[in-house]
Amino acid sequence: MPLSILIWLPAAAALLGALAPRRGSYPLTGWFAFAGSVGALGITIGEIAGFDPGHSGLTHVTDQLWIAGLGIHYKLGLDGLNLFLVALTAVVSALAIGAANRRRWERPRLFFLYLGLAESAVLGALMAQDLILFVAFFDLMLIPFYFLTGQWGEENRVAATTKLVIYTLVGSLLMLAAAIATGVLVSTNTAHPLSFALSDLQNAGGIGAGAGLSAGSQEWIFLLFAAAFLVKMPAFPLHGWMPDGYRAMPLEALAIFSGVLSKVGAYGFLRIVLPLFPQASVHFQTLMLVIALASILYGSVMAFTQTNTRLILGYSSVAQLGFITLGIFALQPQGAQGAVLQMVNHGLVTLALFLIVGLLAARAAGSVDLRDMGGLALRAPVLSAIFLIVALATLAMPGSSNFVGEFLILLGVFRSKLAIAIVAFTGVVLASVYMLRTLIRAMHNRLGTRAESREIALADALALVPSTLVILGLSFYPQLVLHRSERSTAAAIAAARATAQPSQTARAPLAGASAPQPARTSTLGAGATHSGATR
Amino acid sequence: MSVALAAARLHGPHIDWGGLSPILALLGGAVVVLLVGLAPRREVRRLVASGLALVAFAAALGCTIWQWDASKSIVSGALRVDDLALAVNLILVSAGAATVLLSWRARASGEAGHGEFYALVLTSTAGMSVLVAAQNTVSLFLGIELLSIPLYVLCATELHRSPSLESGLKYLVIGSVGSATLLYGLAMIYGATGSTDFDAIASAIASGGLASDPLLLTGIALVVVGLAFKSSVAPFHQWTPDVYEGAPTPITTFMAVATKAAALGIFLRFFDVALVSAQVSWAPALAALATISIVVGNVGALGQSSLKRLLAYSAVAQAGYLLAGVVVSTRAGARATVFYLAVYLLMNLAAFAVVVARERETGLGDDIAAVEGLGASRPWLAWPMTIAMLSLAGIPATAGFVGKLFLIQASADGGYTWLGVVIVVGSMVSLAYYLRVVAAMWMRPGPSLGATEAASPYPAIAGGSPEADPDAIGTSTPAAPPAGDGGPGAGAREGFQPEVVGLALAAGAATVFFGIVPSPLVDLARAAGNSLLGLF
């Protein structure tokens, strides 16, 4: 099935819903959008089932010339690297759009149209195999959130959304300049016609990866790309838009934004930066690891000090994406694989957590502040149990898929930079501190003054329980992701590793032993899973 | 070729009616419209004059398309009919036709007399057609004057509003200085090269090694200044905000899109044909001007609360982007500039049509408050404006994104990577003010219509001229606010203006369409770029 259908189905369904006549007083747009995203989810599940783990390279390639004069292709493809991020997007969007249908929105047609557009744009960014197409989708996916925040957000929304958009678009415009420079420079250096397809850029003239660009050009281009991706994540020094944005965005939109959009930044490193700019990636490896480490520590500490649950989750995202960046720039197969798994894990728990925050706020007189909550578990055993499962997954309890992800990441870092790995371990501890604090202060302790403990309603459970089940399912069987992504992640970091090799000869035994390692660590992770589950 | 032919015969030169046909259609239309202006009844004058003006524009459009892919010199080598001239002609004629539609209910055309008003628009467009086809300095100057003089008058056509008169006078004074500078520069270039013909100038520069001749360089500098005045490139943009704000909004639209297209068209032809051998001398200067224009325009727009002033500063910035394609003097550069001109037409038409509609609907003039809450009350106006703003800012899925892509690629390819980066930085700054308009439309509650509208003096704004009144009443009583999710949109005073809303919607839809499927425009622009034979 052409990937274009998968990409455009959610937007088309939402558009159809926006044009459909209203029945009764309230239009049915929301259900159209939901149907579109469920359709996309169905296609994705089919793709996962039919994916051959032994296959390397892209499948289902669509390749058409989009802008002839500039060699820009409309090229899409699916491989082990983006397969599960696409699935994550489909799951998170379907459940978030479904959850959004519980509420009555002002101007619902536009609201769901934007949600559908957002899903399409994210799917496009994940599957794009052309540099300019990627940048276009990357910018485009922000626009729906600009409107979602500005029109349906909480107080101070206009300032927040403006800040959000300017921060991220400044990053992505720089990336646009860098992308064009990449294409033009590669074309000039290799005397090949201008093309922005990733495969052409990566292997220009068959000279080998990264040969089309001098190390000097790679370095400044790398910095511009990194800036765009780090802003989007967000990472520590570039997270200025995050607190305001997270405070103001409607929760259902925030679940998609935090669950999925932030991952596209990390994915961009694996898809574009490491394969195209390997020398620069090695050159800036330490810088990126330090930024990742700073994000982990800063995010964890901030999450521990906040009382606004939206911000706790926001800062915890900063920390978690720090881990993911760490895994990517370990430049080790385990690290990259762990990063991919962790992106999926984090997206899933973020969705569940934001849905839970919505439920908690409904029980605490609309407040998302921890100080207004407390004792909410009293009459809500099911809600409390779900929250416990999700919280334990978030803090990477052994047995959870998050544990496997973090374990692989740390293993990768351990092999490349020992000191950084040791500091990063504290991040794992800090995660349990802030998650447990949130859980205890919201669900236990004394009942808040304005809070009222109420069991989860059936409609709410319909959105929340599936996401919890997916988390549990992945915990039992993380190999689903690991097997299918193994080859592609290894290919993504191959060029950078090849560049880094000379400097790693000193640690030759470790580097040499890494080839059969992924399979072994996967088994290890699975073993931990089963012991955790029986416990 | 036809030059030689014309010289060989004694009995009058051969006249290529086909090549001249777009200009003849416009000028003929101007004469007819002027005569219709003498008709006895006011309503007849209004309907027939504007209708005939539209017919003239349609005829010119048809002739332009008919001549497509021609490549010939006409009128003893004074004009060149090639794809560059024809592509820009398409833009000019579309802009002119849109101006007629926007002026349909304007006070300006009524006050100045319908016949005169539309005749002036047609004449000015004809001047622009001459300008972009000019291939010697005499026809260049002729074109400049023919386009400018009607515009001076058109700016001042709202006879009972002093800002309009002021803007006309200001444009006259500054425009004359610009023309004089240009003429002086052309004289010096003639002095240095001994020729008025573009090709002859080019060969004189190339063979005589004149690239660093002081006389020639002074001439080039003065020509740059003169054309910069016309295309509102900073620092020669000072008149732009005031004139744009004061002129009747349909005329502002015309100046923003058509004048800019014509000026950039001649920039391309004069610099990339006549002066191409001296590129090393003028390219850095033009690049510097482009940079200044981008910075000044974008920073100047930040604090504006009048939409027309905001769009004026944005026009200054966009002129800077457009110049990047001239600076590199490659075919890719010419292609990028022509492509962006076409895109620029679409997005500005969408934006200005909404400003026109809101000026007539609310008592708020062109203040940004006039579009507040538009998303809820008038979604069919809010969408085109949103698309225009996002496209001007260069957001993907709009034609503005593809246009910027071409310009940046052309800069990088032509050795001016830093200019591409300047374009990107300019776009970043521009987000701040374009998004402010979008936020006003979608994220702020509408002005409390009852209060402001009741308080404002009714006749001072739209529908003030007696002849517009019957029409306004005729349409506004049955007009319901267009489909939407409700909201207070019924406070319209001009009522529903189908031609303005339709224009806005068409331009907005085209902006999105060419953002997703750019190839038709790319083909047009490539043909235009390839018609500059001396470039690579």
Contacts between the chains, C-beta under 8 A, distances in Angstrom:
chain1	res1	chain2	res2	distance
A	66	B	518	7.9
A	67	B	402	6.4
A	67	B	405	7.3
A	67	B	518	5.5
A	67	B	519	7.4
A	67	B	522	6.4
A	68	B	519	6.3
A	68	B	522	6.2
A	69	B	332	7.6
A	69	B	335	6.6
A	69	B	406	7.2
A	69	B	522	5.3
A	69	B	525	8.0
A	69	B	526	6.0
A	70	B	405	6.4
A	70	B	406	6.8
A	70	B	409	5.6
A	72	B	405	7.6
A	106	B	485	7.7
A	107	B	376	7.1
A	107	B	485	4.7
A	108	B	485	7.8
A	109	B	485	6.5
A	110	B	375	8.0
A	110	B	485	7.7
A	132	B	405	6.8
A	135	B	396	7.5
A	136	B	396	3.7
A	136	B	397	7.1
A	136	B	401	6.7
A	137	B	396	7.2
A	139	B	395	6.2
A	139	B	396	4.8
A	139	B	401	7.8
A	140	B	395	7.3
A	140	B	396	4.6
A	140	B	397	5.5
A	143	B	390	7.1
A	143	B	395	6.2
A	146	B	435	7.6
A	146	B	438	7.9
A	147	B	442	6.2
A	150	B	439	6.0
A	150	B	442	6.3
A	150	B	443	4.0
A	151	B	375	7.6
A	151	B	442	5.5
A	151	B	443	5.7
A	157	B	443	7.0
A	158	B	439	5.4
A	158	B	443	4.9
A	158	B	444	7.3
A	161	B	439	7.6
A	161	B	443	7.5
A	162	B	432	7.8
A	162	B	435	6.1
A	162	B	436	7.9
A	162	B	439	6.6
A	165	B	431	7.0
A	165	B	435	6.3
A	166	B	428	7.7
A	166	B	431	5.7
A	166	B	432	6.5
A	166	B	435	7.5
A	169	B	428	7.0
A	169	B	431	5.7
A	170	B	428	4.9
A	170	B	431	7.8
A	173	B	394	7.6
A	173	B	424	5.0
A	173	B	427	5.7
A	173	B	428	5.4
A	174	B	424	6.7
A	176	B	405	7.8
A	176	B	408	7.4
A	176	B	424	6.5
A	177	B	408	6.5
A	177	B	420	6.1
A	177	B	421	5.5
A	177	B	424	4.4
A	180	B	405	7.0
A	180	B	408	5.0
A	180	B	409	5.4
A	180	B	412	5.7
A	180	B	420	6.7
A	181	B	412	5.8
A	181	B	417	6.3
A	181	B	420	7.6
A	183	B	409	7.6
A	184	B	409	6.5
A	184	B	412	4.3
A	184	B	413	5.5
A	184	B	417	7.9
A	194	B	409	7.7
A	194	B	413	8.0
